[in-house]
Amino acid sequence: MPKKTDVSNTRTAILKAAILLFSKRGYEGVSMRNIAGAVDISTPALYNHFKDKQSLYIAVITDTFENKSELLLQALTGQDKPIVRLQNFITRLSEVLHADPDFHRLMQRELLDGDEKRLRYLAQEVFGSSFQHLMNLLIELKPDCDAHSLSVIVIGMVQKPYELNPLDRFFPGSQPTHNTPAYITKQVMAVVTAYLGDRP
C-alpha cells in the first residue's frame, strides 16, 4: 500500500499537470490519458485519485483558487477605510493574475468555451464570496450605485491588461511597467475614484 505522503505528492503532481494542460488546450482538449501521461502514471491509477475529468477539473479550480480567495477576502473585509480596502482588493487581484498566468489563462478559456455547469460552479462556488463582498464594499462607497455592474467593471479593468498583454506590447507608447500590479492598481483606482467622488 502506498504511503500517505506518496498519495499526497501524486495528487499534487496531477493537479499541477492538469492546470497546465487545461489552460493550454481547454477543458475539451484534454483527456484523462493526457493528464496521466504528463504525470507518468497509468490512466487507471489516475482514476484512483479522481473519478472523472469533471471532478478533476473542479479540484484543479478549487485548489488553485483557494489561497487566492483568502487573500482577496482579507483585502475586502479588513479594518481599513472602504476606499483603502477597494485599493487593496484591486492590488491583490492584479498580483494574483500577474503571478499565476496558467490560472488566468484557464479562466479565459472557460469564459470562451465553458459549459453552463462549469461556469455556474466558477461564479457561485469559486468567485461568489469575493464578488458578494466586493458588491457590499462598493455599496458602502456609493449607496446608489449598481453594485453588480460596477463590480464586473472593476474586475474587468484589472483583468483586461493581462489578457491583452501579447497585443499591447506592440501598441504605440507601450511600456513594460504598464502590466505591473502597482501600475494597474494606480490606473484602475484613478478611474474608479473619479466615478465614486469624494468618499470616506
C-alpha positions in Angstrom: 0.0 0.0 0.0 1.5 3.4 -0.9 2.4 5.8 1.8 0.1 8.7 2.6 2.8 11.2 1.6 3.2 9.4 -1.8 -0.5 9.7 -2.4 -0.5 13.3 -1.5 2.5 14.0 -3.7 0.9 12.2 -6.6 -2.3 14.2 -6.2 -0.3 17.5 -6.1 1.6 16.5 -9.3 -1.8 15.6 -11.0 -3.3 19.0 -10.2 -0.2 20.9 -11.4 -0.1 18.9 -14.7 -3.9 19.3 -15.1 -4.0 23.1 -14.7 -1.2 23.5 -17.2 -2.9 21.2 -19.8 -6.4 22.7 -19.2 -5.0 26.3 -19.5 -3.3 25.5 -22.8 -5.9 23.2 -24.5 -9.1 24.0 -22.7 -11.4 21.5 -21.0 -12.5 19.7 -24.1 -9.0 19.4 -25.5 -7.6 17.4 -22.6 -8.2 13.8 -21.8 -7.5 11.8 -18.6 -4.9 9.9 -20.6 -3.1 13.2 -21.4 -3.0 14.1 -17.8 -1.9 10.6 -16.7 0.9 10.8 -19.3 2.1 14.2 -18.1 2.4 12.8 -14.5 3.9 9.5 -15.7 1.2 7.3 -14.2 -1.3 4.9 -15.8 -4.8 6.1 -16.6 -6.3 3.6 -14.2 -4.0 5.0 -11.5 -5.3 8.5 -12.2 -8.9 7.3 -11.7 -7.9 6.1 -8.2 -7.5 9.8 -7.4 -10.3 11.4 -9.4 -13.4 9.6 -10.6 -13.7 11.5 -13.9 -12.4 14.6 -15.7 -15.2 16.8 -14.3 -14.2 16.1 -10.7 -10.5 16.6 -11.5 -11.3 19.9 -13.2 -13.2 21.1 -10.1 -10.4 20.0 -7.9 -7.9 22.0 -10.1 -10.0 25.2 -9.9 -10.7 24.8 -6.2 -7.1 24.0 -5.3 -5.7 26.8 -7.5 -8.0 29.5 -6.2 -8.1 28.5 -2.5 -5.3 30.7 -1.3 -6.0 33.4 -3.7 -9.6 33.7 -2.5 -8.4 34.1 1.1 -6.1 37.0 0.0 -8.9 38.7 -1.8 -11.4 38.3 1.1 -8.8 39.7 3.6 -8.4 42.8 1.4 -12.2 43.3 1.1 -13.0 42.7 4.8 -10.2 44.3 6.7 -10.4 47.2 9.2 -9.2 49.8 6.7 -11.4 52.6 5.3 -13.6 51.4 2.4 -11.6 53.1 -0.3 -8.4 51.6 1.1 -10.0 48.1 1.1 -11.0 48.6 -2.5 -7.5 49.6 -3.5 -6.1 46.6 -1.6 -8.5 44.3 -3.4 -7.5 45.7 -6.8 -3.8 45.3 -5.9 -4.3 41.7 -4.7 -6.3 40.7 -7.8 -3.7 42.2 -10.1 -1.0 40.3 -8.2 -2.9 37.1 -8.5 -3.2 37.5 -12.3 0.4 38.6 -12.6 1.8 35.7 -10.5 -0.2 32.8 -12.0 -0.6 33.1 -15.8 -1.8 29.5 -16.0 -4.7 30.2 -13.7 -5.5 33.4 -15.7 -5.3 31.6 -19.0 -7.6 28.8 -17.6 -10.2 31.4 -16.6 -10.0 33.0 -20.1 -10.6 29.6 -21.7 -13.6 28.9 -19.5 -15.2 32.2 -20.5 -14.8 31.2 -24.1 -15.9 27.6 -24.1 -17.1 26.7 -20.6 -20.4 24.9 -20.4 -23.2 26.2 -18.2 -22.5 23.8 -15.3 -18.8 24.7 -15.1 -19.5 28.4 -15.4 -22.1 28.3 -12.7 -19.6 26.5 -10.4 -17.0 29.2 -11.1 -19.4 32.0 -10.4 -21.0 30.6 -7.3 -18.5 28.3 -5.6 -15.2 29.8 -6.6 -15.7 33.5 -7.1 -19.1 34.0 -5.4 -18.0 35.1 -1.9 -15.4 37.6 -3.1 -17.8 39.0 -5.6 -20.5 39.5 -2.9 -18.0 41.2 -0.6 -16.9 43.5 -3.4 -20.5 44.5 -4.1 -21.0 45.2 -0.4 -17.9 47.4 -0.3 -19.0 49.4 -3.4 -22.4 50.0 -1.8 -20.5 51.3 1.3 -18.7 53.7 -1.0 -21.6 54.7 -3.2 -25.0 53.5 -1.9 -26.8 54.5 -5.1 -24.5 52.5 -7.5 -25.3 49.4 -9.5 -23.0 47.3 -7.4 -23.2 44.2 -9.6 -22.3 46.0 -12.8 -19.6 48.1 -11.1 -18.0 45.0 -9.6 -17.9 43.4 -13.1 -16.3 46.6 -14.5 -13.7 46.8 -11.7 -12.7 43.2 -12.1 -12.6 43.6 -15.9 -10.4 46.7 -15.7 -7.9 44.7 -13.7 -8.1 41.6 -15.8 -8.0 43.1 -19.3 -4.4 44.4 -19.4 -3.2 40.8 -18.7 -5.5 39.4 -21.4 -4.3 42.0 -23.9 -0.6 41.8 -22.9 0.5 39.8 -26.1 -1.0 42.6 -28.3 -0.4 45.6 -26.0 3.4 45.4 -26.3 3.1 46.3 -30.0 0.8 49.4 -29.4 2.3 52.9 -29.6 3.6 54.1 -26.2 3.6 50.6 -24.6 5.9 50.3 -21.6 6.9 47.2 -19.7 5.7 48.9 -16.5 2.2 49.1 -17.8 1.4 45.5 -16.9 2.7 45.5 -13.3 0.3 45.2 -10.4 1.3 48.6 -9.0 0.7 50.5 -12.2 -2.6 48.7 -13.0 -3.8 49.5 -9.5 -3.0 53.1 -9.9 -4.8 53.4 -13.2 -7.9 51.5 -12.1 -8.2 53.4 -8.9 -7.9 56.7 -10.9 -11.0 55.7 -13.0 -13.0 54.3 -10.1 -12.4 57.1 -7.7 -13.4 59.6 -10.4 -16.8 57.8 -10.6 -17.2 57.4 -6.8 -16.3 61.0 -6.0 -15.2 62.1 -2.6 -15.8 59.3 -0.2 -14.7 58.5 3.4 
